Amino acid sequence: ENPEKEGLLMNAVGAIGKLDPKSTETLGVLSGLSLHLNKDVRYNALFSIGQLDLAKAMVLPSVSVFLEDSSPRVRAAAAGHLWRLNPTEGEDSLGVCQALLDSQNDLAKREALSVLSKMGPSASRLLPELRAREKMEDDPLNVIAFARAILKISGTEETEILQKLEVLRSLNPGAVSDRVNELLEELNR
Protein backbone atom coordinates (compact mmCIF):
# COMPACT_ATOMS: atom_id res chain seq x y z
CA GLU A 1 0.00 0.00 0.00
CA ASN A 2 1.50 3.25 -1.19
CA PRO A 3 -0.46 6.28 0.12
CA GLU A 4 1.02 8.61 -2.49
CA LYS A 5 0.09 6.24 -5.31
CA GLU A 6 -3.43 5.79 -3.89
CA GLY A 7 -3.86 9.57 -3.61
CA LEU A 8 -2.91 9.98 -7.26
CA LEU A 9 -5.33 7.21 -8.20
CA MET A 10 -8.18 8.95 -6.32
CA ASN A 11 -7.38 12.22 -8.12
CA ALA A 12 -7.35 10.40 -11.46
CA VAL A 13 -10.78 8.87 -10.82
CA GLY A 14 -12.17 12.32 -10.01
CA ALA A 15 -10.55 13.79 -13.11
CA ILE A 16 -12.12 11.13 -15.36
CA GLY A 17 -15.57 12.32 -14.34
CA LYS A 18 -14.68 15.93 -15.05
CA LEU A 19 -13.14 15.31 -18.49
CA ASP A 20 -16.46 15.01 -20.26
CA PRO A 21 -19.40 14.84 -17.85
CA LYS A 22 -21.89 14.49 -20.72
CA SER A 23 -20.19 11.53 -22.33
CA THR A 24 -21.45 7.97 -22.20
CA GLU A 25 -17.80 6.90 -22.63
CA THR A 26 -16.99 8.60 -19.33
CA LEU A 27 -19.90 6.73 -17.74
CA GLY A 28 -18.53 3.47 -19.17
CA VAL A 29 -15.04 4.04 -17.79
CA LEU A 30 -16.32 4.99 -14.35
CA SER A 31 -18.78 2.08 -14.31
CA GLY A 32 -15.92 -0.28 -15.09
CA LEU A 33 -14.22 0.86 -11.89
CA SER A 34 -17.01 -0.84 -9.91
CA LEU A 35 -14.81 -3.95 -10.22
CA HIS A 36 -11.65 -2.31 -8.85
CA LEU A 37 -10.11 -4.01 -5.82
CA ASN A 38 -9.69 -0.76 -3.88
CA LYS A 39 -12.95 0.27 -2.16
CA ASP A 40 -11.90 3.94 -2.18
CA VAL A 41 -11.53 3.82 -5.97
CA ARG A 42 -15.02 2.31 -6.20
CA TYR A 43 -16.39 4.97 -3.84
CA ASN A 44 -14.83 7.79 -5.86
CA ALA A 45 -16.02 6.25 -9.14
CA LEU A 46 -19.56 6.13 -7.74
CA PHE A 47 -19.30 9.74 -6.59
CA SER A 48 -18.08 10.78 -10.06
CA ILE A 49 -20.92 8.88 -11.74
CA GLY A 50 -23.36 10.78 -9.53
CA GLN A 51 -21.90 14.06 -10.80
CA LEU A 52 -22.26 13.26 -14.50
CA ASP A 53 -24.61 15.38 -16.57
CA LEU A 54 -26.43 12.51 -18.27
CA ALA A 55 -30.04 11.39 -18.37
CA LYS A 56 -31.10 9.59 -15.20
CA ALA A 57 -32.13 6.54 -17.21
CA MET A 58 -28.53 6.17 -18.39
CA VAL A 59 -26.95 6.62 -14.96
CA LEU A 60 -29.34 4.57 -12.77
CA PRO A 61 -28.13 1.11 -13.91
CA SER A 62 -24.51 2.08 -13.23
CA VAL A 63 -25.33 3.35 -9.75
CA SER A 64 -27.45 0.28 -8.99
CA VAL A 65 -24.44 -1.99 -9.52
CA PHE A 66 -22.79 -0.40 -6.48
CA LEU A 67 -25.70 -1.46 -4.24
CA GLU A 68 -24.11 -4.94 -4.23
CA ASP A 69 -20.58 -3.71 -3.43
CA SER A 70 -18.57 -5.56 -0.80
CA SER A 71 -17.89 -2.29 1.03
CA PRO A 72 -20.73 -1.15 3.31
CA ARG A 73 -19.70 2.49 2.82
CA VAL A 74 -19.92 2.15 -0.97
CA ARG A 75 -23.35 0.50 -0.65
CA ALA A 76 -24.57 3.37 1.56
CA ALA A 77 -23.28 5.96 -0.90
CA ALA A 78 -24.93 4.08 -3.78
CA ALA A 79 -28.24 4.11 -1.90
CA GLY A 80 -27.91 7.88 -1.49
CA HIS A 81 -27.12 8.46 -5.16
CA LEU A 82 -29.92 6.16 -6.26
CA TRP A 83 -32.44 7.98 -4.10
CA ARG A 84 -31.18 11.40 -5.25
CA LEU A 85 -31.51 10.36 -8.89
CA ASN A 86 -34.91 8.70 -8.50
CA PRO A 87 -36.69 9.55 -5.22
CA THR A 88 -39.97 7.98 -6.31
CA GLU A 89 -38.28 4.57 -6.38
CA GLY A 90 -36.71 4.74 -2.93
CA GLU A 91 -37.40 1.16 -1.76
CA ASP A 92 -33.98 -0.14 -2.87
CA SER A 93 -32.28 2.74 -1.08
CA LEU A 94 -34.36 2.18 2.05
CA GLY A 95 -33.55 -1.53 2.05
CA VAL A 96 -29.81 -0.95 1.73
CA CYS A 97 -29.83 1.69 4.46
CA GLN A 98 -31.89 -0.51 6.76
CA ALA A 99 -29.47 -3.41 6.30
CA LEU A 100 -26.49 -1.13 7.00
CA LEU A 101 -27.90 -0.17 10.38
CA ASP A 102 -26.58 -3.59 11.51
CA SER A 103 -23.09 -2.82 10.19
CA GLN A 104 -20.12 -2.98 12.52
CA ASN A 105 -18.62 -0.26 10.31
CA ASP A 106 -19.64 2.98 12.06
CA LEU A 107 -18.74 5.09 9.02
CA ALA A 108 -21.09 3.03 6.83
CA LYS A 109 -23.81 3.18 9.49
CA ARG A 110 -23.50 6.97 9.70
CA GLU A 111 -23.51 7.25 5.89
CA ALA A 112 -26.73 5.19 5.77
CA LEU A 113 -28.27 7.43 8.45
CA SER A 114 -27.22 10.48 6.45
CA VAL A 115 -29.03 9.09 3.41
CA LEU A 116 -32.14 8.44 5.52
CA SER A 117 -31.94 12.02 6.82
CA LYS A 118 -31.96 13.31 3.26
CA MET A 119 -34.89 11.08 2.39
CA GLY A 120 -36.87 12.77 5.15
CA PRO A 121 -40.50 11.66 5.48
CA SER A 122 -40.02 9.17 2.60
CA ALA A 123 -38.19 6.98 5.12
CA SER A 124 -40.92 7.20 7.78
CA ARG A 125 -41.59 3.46 7.80
CA LEU A 126 -38.16 3.05 9.47
CA LEU A 127 -38.87 5.48 12.34
CA PRO A 128 -39.81 2.82 14.93
CA GLU A 129 -36.64 0.87 14.17
CA LEU A 130 -34.48 4.00 14.24
CA ARG A 131 -35.90 5.05 17.61
CA ALA A 132 -35.25 1.60 19.08
CA ARG A 133 -31.71 1.41 17.69
CA GLU A 134 -30.85 4.93 18.85
CA LYS A 135 -31.69 3.93 22.43
CA MET A 136 -29.19 1.04 22.23
CA GLU A 137 -26.39 3.11 20.68
CA ASP A 138 -23.47 4.17 22.85
CA ASP A 139 -21.11 5.80 20.33
CA PRO A 140 -21.77 9.58 20.57
CA LEU A 141 -21.25 10.19 16.84
CA ASN A 142 -23.70 7.41 16.00
CA VAL A 143 -26.21 8.82 18.50
CA ILE A 144 -25.97 12.18 16.73
CA ALA A 145 -26.45 10.50 13.33
CA PHE A 146 -29.49 8.59 14.60
CA ALA A 147 -30.89 11.78 16.14
CA ARG A 148 -30.48 13.71 12.87
CA ALA A 149 -32.21 10.95 10.90
CA ILE A 150 -35.10 10.66 13.36
CA LEU A 151 -35.62 14.41 13.53
CA LYS A 152 -35.41 14.88 9.75
CA ILE A 153 -37.69 11.94 8.99
CA SER A 154 -40.31 12.73 11.63
CA GLY A 155 -40.27 16.45 10.90
CA THR A 156 -41.01 17.13 14.56
CA GLU A 157 -38.95 18.12 17.54
CA GLU A 158 -38.77 15.00 19.63
CA THR A 159 -38.15 16.06 23.21
CA GLU A 160 -36.42 12.85 24.33
CA ILE A 161 -33.89 13.03 21.51
CA LEU A 162 -33.25 16.74 21.98
CA GLN A 163 -32.63 16.14 25.69
CA LYS A 164 -30.19 13.34 24.88
CA LEU A 165 -28.32 15.67 22.52
CA GLU A 166 -28.05 18.26 25.28
CA VAL A 167 -26.58 15.64 27.64
CA LEU A 168 -24.12 14.53 24.94
CA ARG A 169 -23.07 18.11 24.39
CA SER A 170 -22.45 18.73 28.08
CA LEU A 171 -20.51 15.47 28.65
CA ASN A 172 -18.37 15.51 25.52
CA PRO A 173 -16.43 18.70 24.87
CA GLY A 174 -14.71 19.07 21.53
CA ALA A 175 -15.74 17.34 18.33
CA VAL A 176 -18.87 15.66 19.72
CA SER A 177 -20.11 18.91 21.24
CA ASP A 178 -19.38 20.69 17.94
CA ARG A 179 -21.40 18.09 16.01
CA VAL A 180 -24.35 18.46 18.39
CA ASN A 181 -24.18 22.25 18.00
CA GLU A 182 -24.14 21.90 14.18
CA LEU A 183 -27.21 19.64 14.27
CA LEU A 184 -29.12 21.93 16.61
CA GLU A 185 -28.27 24.95 14.42
CA GLU A 186 -29.37 22.99 11.32
CA LEU A 187 -32.70 22.18 12.97
CA ASN A 188 -33.29 25.84 13.92
CA ARG A 189 -32.97 27.04 10.32
Secondary structure, 3 states (H helix, E strand, C coil): CCHHHHHHHHHHHHHHHHHCCCCHHHHHHHHHHHHCCCHHHHHHHHHHHHHCCCCHHHHHHHHHHHHHCCCHHHHHHHHHHHHHHCHHHCHHHHHHHHHHCCCCCHHHHHHHHHHHHHHHHHHHHHHHHHHHHHHHCCCHHHHHHHHHHHHHHHCCCCHHHHHHHHHHHHHCCCHHHHHHHHHHHHHHC
